[in-house]
Amino acid sequence: MNRAPQPEARTLVAGIGNIFLGDDGFGVQTARRLAERQLPAHIEVVDVGVRGVHLAYQLLDGYDTLVLVDATARGEDPGTLYLIEYDGLGGGDTDAAAPAIDGHRMTPGTVLALLDTLCAGTGGQPPRRVLIVGCEPASTDEGIGLSPPVSDAVPRAVRLIEELLQGGAPAVAQAPTAEAST
């Protein structure tokens, strides 16, 4: 018996951030650069910016994997990249209060909490896997443009994401002077 080929699992790469707050625009810049690349049809790259509520609703369309790209302060040198596996979806208490929605302050955690609430209410399924590619910011003060170390991290982040999309195993944290493992 011939079986129809299984469709590839859908992946959404979402750049998050506010381009008017310096290095907070890292996710947006990285998504824009990644969108210029040749990617398989099952991989979608979006510049979400500060539209976190929109992202939560888009995820209801069904994605197997979500890669969030955002500025992520964790105390390392500016430009350090992080790969964080988020495991908080699907295991929460569905009777908990709905997350507070502030369209101007939708952090990745808030978006994912909203998605969990929406899935519980609609019977939808959240992505099976959620990864966060973060970059240590130098400054998130008002102003347009990335600082030099964060700007230098954008091409490294693109390579890191490409490795993830190809099933590679990149390092969890990459210092600004380190290259992504291939």
N, C-alpha and C positions, 0 to 999 in steps of 0.2 A: 504494500500500500504506500503510495506517495503522500508525503506530508507537505503541507505548505510551509515555506520558510517562515520562521518566527521573526517578527519585526524587531529591529534593534531597540533596546531600552532607551527611552528618551531622557536626555540630560539638558538641564537648564543652567547656564552660567549667568549669574546676575551681579552686575557691578553696582555697588551701593555707595552712597556718599553725597556730600554737598560740595559742589565745586567752588562755592563762595567761601568755604572755610579751609583754605589752604590744603594741607595733606589729607583732609577728609575726602577730597576728590580722587584719591588713589583708586578706589574700586571702579569709578566711572571711567577714568583714563585707561585702566587695564582692560575693561570690557570693550572699550572703543578700539583699542589696539588689537585685541583678540578677534573682534568681529571682522577685521581686515584680512584674516587668515582664511585659508581653505580648510573648512571643517566638514565632517560628514553630516548628512542631512538630519540625522537624529539628534544633533547637538545644536541648541539654540543659545545665542548670546544676546543678552539684553542689558541696556543701560537703564537701571531702575532709578538711579539718583536717590531722591528722598521720597519716592512714591512706594513706600513699603506696603501700604494697604493694597495697592494694585498688584504687587508681587504676590501677596498671599492669595488673592483671588486667581491670579494666573496659574498658580501651582495646583489649583483644583482641577485643571485640565489634564492632570496625570503625568507626572515625571517620575522616573525611577531614581534619578540622582539630581541633587541640587548642589551647585558650587556657588557659594556666596563669596564675593570679593569686596573687601572693606578695609579701611584703616582700623588697626587693632592695637591699642596701647597695652603692652604687657611688660614694659620696663627695660627692654633691650635697646640697643643702639638704633637710631632712626634708619629706616631702610631695611631692617631685618624682616624677613618673610617668615610667616607661620603657616602651618597646615594643621587645622583643628578639625577633628572628627566630632560632629555634634550628634549626641545620642539621646537627646531629650524628647524627640517626637514620638507620639503614639503611646507613651507610657504614663502620661499625666492623668490626673483625676478629672474626668469630664464634668464633674459637678462643681469644679472650682470656678471662681468668679472669672468672667471674661477679661482678657487683658485690656488695660487702659489704652485707648487709641488716640494718639496725638500725631497727626500727619506730618508734623515737623520733626518729630523725635522717634521715628520708627527704627529702633536698633534691630540687628539681625535676630536677637533673642525675642524681641517683641513680635516681629513678623512671624517667627516660627511658633510662638505661643498662640497668635491669632490663627495661623493655619491649623494648628492642632484643634482649636475651638471650632473652626469652620468645618473641618473634617468630621468631628464628632457630631455636629449638627446636620450635616448633609449626607453622611455615610461615605464620604469620599476617603481616599487614601493619601496620606502624606508621602513625600518621596521616601524610598527605602533607605537612601543614604544621603546625608547632608554633610558637606565639607565646607569649611571656611578657610579661604586663603586670605590671610591678613598681612598687613605691613605696619611696622612700627612708625608712627608719624613723628616728625620733628616739631610741627606746629599745626594746630587746628584753629588758629586765630583767623579773624576775618581777612579775606584776601583771596585773589584768584591766582592759581598756579601752585604746583607742587614744589617742595623744597628739593635741593639737589639730591640728597640721598634717597628720597622717596621717588623722585623722577627716575633715578638710576635703577630703582627696584622694579619699575614697570616691565621692562623687557624680561627680567628674570622671572617675574610673576607669570608672564605669558608663557614662558618655557615650562614653568612648574605646572601650570594648568594643562598645557598640552600633554605633558607626561601623565598627569592624572587621567586625562581623557583617553590616553592610549594604554592605560592600565599599568603605568610605571609606578615605582615606589620611591618618590622623592623624599628627601630629608624633612623632618618636622619643622625645624627652624633653620633658616639660612641667613647667616650674617651678611651685611652689605658687601663684603669683599669675597664671599664664597659664591661659587657658580652652582647652578642647579645640577644635581646628579643626573646622569643620562643612562 
